[in-house]
Amino acid sequence: MHSSSASLNQLQARLRRLHASLASTSTLEIPVFQSPRLVEAGTFSVEFTDGRSAAEMENVLATLVANVASLKDHLKVWCATQSIASPGDGLIDSDISVALIHDLWNRDKHCALSRPRSGHKPLIQDVHQSLSVEPIDGPGSSVEGRFDPETGETRVVAGPNTKLSLVIDGEIVDESGMKLGGVLQTCTKALDSWEATMAACGVPL
């Protein structure tokens, strides 16, 4: 059986990896983009993939989902060292975000999902990388795209009080195509629930 200190170290290490995994879905380095696509007169569209393939972006989200879902087993080991019942299954059954992430992980591992805990058989679709524009302090943000017709390059420039980042995300849908939520939002909600549950069990976070 794991000692209490060893299981706590493993659980805390898992949480650190999870937060790093969540952070890896975005980058603050905004590159130069090539060849804007003309949508209509005077309107251009720029793809913000930054050279990432669909498989690379899917892998980033799959790693994040796995890191969130595996908290159940790490918490179970820690609870065993404390001689308390693990609340993991109860949390999965009572929290839709936690259940969706658990089902996505099981589907990815086993290629099928016979007993979904969320009541859905979720999949991740529409994985993409997009530009996020956020205010730094208080309301008000802006962004400007500067196109150089000689080089074909477009440089995205942040306005005052603006933080730009490239964010990988996707949509969780059920097998009928009904949207169940964004991957990042669902992972964030699930992580919050796991951390609240750990704190209630006495895990030092």
N, C-alpha and C positions, 0 to 999 in steps of 0.2 A: 504494500500500500504506500502511496506517496505520503511523504511527511507534509505537515501543514505549510511549512515555509517553502518547500519545493513547489507544491501545487499553487501557492500564492504567487510565487515568482513566475510560474508558467502562465497563470491567468493574467497577471499584469503585463507580461511580455506580449501576450496575445492582444491585449487591448492597445498597446503601443503600436503593434503591427497593423491593427485595424484602423487606427487613426491615420497612420501613414498611408494605408491603402485608400482611405477616403480622400486624403489630400492628393494622391496621385491621379485622381480623376480630373484635376485641373492644373493649369500652368499659367504663370503670370508673364511668361515670355511670349510676346505676340510677334510672330514672324511676318515677313513680307509675303504677300500672296500674289500669285500670278493669274493673268487672264480672267478678269471679271467677265461674267456672262451677262449679256444684254437681255433683260427681261422684257422691257418695253421702252419706248422712247424716253431717254433721260434717266432710266432706272437700271442699275446693274446689280447682279447677285454675285457674291464671293463665297466659295466653299472654304470653310475653315478647318479642313482635315489636317493641315500641316504635314501632309505626306503619310499619315497613319493609314494603314489598311483597315478594312472592316474587321478582319480577324484580330488585329492588335487592339482595337477599341473594345471588341467583345471580350477579349481576355482580361482587360482592365476591370470591366464590370463583373465578370465571372469570379475574379479573385476577390473583389470586394464582397460579393454575396457569400462566398465560401468563408471568408474571415468572420463575417457577422454570424452566420449560421453555426459555426463551430464553437461559438461561445457556450452553447448548451453543454457540450461535453466537458469543457474546461471548468465550468461552474460546478458540474456534477462531481468531478474529482475533488474540487476544493471542499464542497459540502460534505463529502464522505470523510474528509480529515477532521471536520468539525462535528461529526456525528449528527448532522441535521439532514432533513429531507431536501433534495434538490427541487426548486420550484420551476425548473426549466420547462417541463411538459405543460404545467399549468399556465405558464406565460404564453407558450405557443398557442394553446387553445383559447386564450382570452384576448390576444392582441393580434389584429389582422395583419399589421405590418410585419411583426415577428413571424407569423405563420406563412405569409407570402415568401419571405426570404428563405425560410426553412424548406418550403416546397420547391422553390427554384433550385436550391442546393441539391436536394434529393433527386430532382429530375435530371440535373446535370451529371450527377454521379451514376445514376442507374438507367438513364435514357428513357425512363418511364416513371409514372407516378400513379400507383394504384390506390393509395389512401391519402389524398391531400388533406392537410390539416387546416387549410384556409377555406375549404369548400370550393376551391377553384383548382384548375390545372394550369398554373401560370407559365407563361413564356416571356422572354425578353425580345422585343422587336424594335425597329427603328433606332438602332444604335447610331449615334452621331456625335460629332464634336462641334460645338457652336461657341460663338463669342458671347461672353457674359459681361454686361455693363452695370456696375454697381457704384452708388455714391460712397465716398470714404467717410464723410462726417456730415450727417444731416441730409436733407433732400436736395435733389438737383444733381444731375450727371449728364454728360454729353460725350459723343464720339464723332470723329471725323475720318472719312476715308479719302486719302490723297492718291490719285491715280496719275502715274507718269506715262503718257502715251508713247514716249520714245522707248522705254524699257518694258512696258506692259505690266509693270509692278504696281500693286496697290499697298500702301502702308496705312495701317489703322493707328490713329493717334487719339489718346485719351484727352478729354477736355478737363477743365478745372474740377476738382473734387470728385474725380472719377477713377475707379479701379477697373482695369480690363483683365479678363482671364479667358482661357480656352477651356471649356468644360465638356467632358465626355458623359453622356447620359443615354438613356433609352426608355422605352415605355414597357411597363408590365401589362400584359393582356391575358385574358383567359382563352380557351380554345375556340370560343365563338368570335374572338376579336374584340370583346368588350374591354375597355381600358380600365385598369385597376390602380394605376398610379405610376409616377416616374420612379426609376430605379434609385437615383440618389436620394430623393425625398423619402422613399420607403426604407432604404438602408439607414438613413439618419434617424428616422423615427424608431426603427427596430433597435438600433444601438442605444438610443436614449432609454428605451424600455429595459434593455438588458442591464445597463449600468444602474438604473434605479433599483432593479431587482437585486443586483449584486450588493448594492449599498444596504438594502433592507436585510440581506443575509449577513451583514457585518464584514463584507470584503473591503479592505482598505483600498480606495481608488486613488 
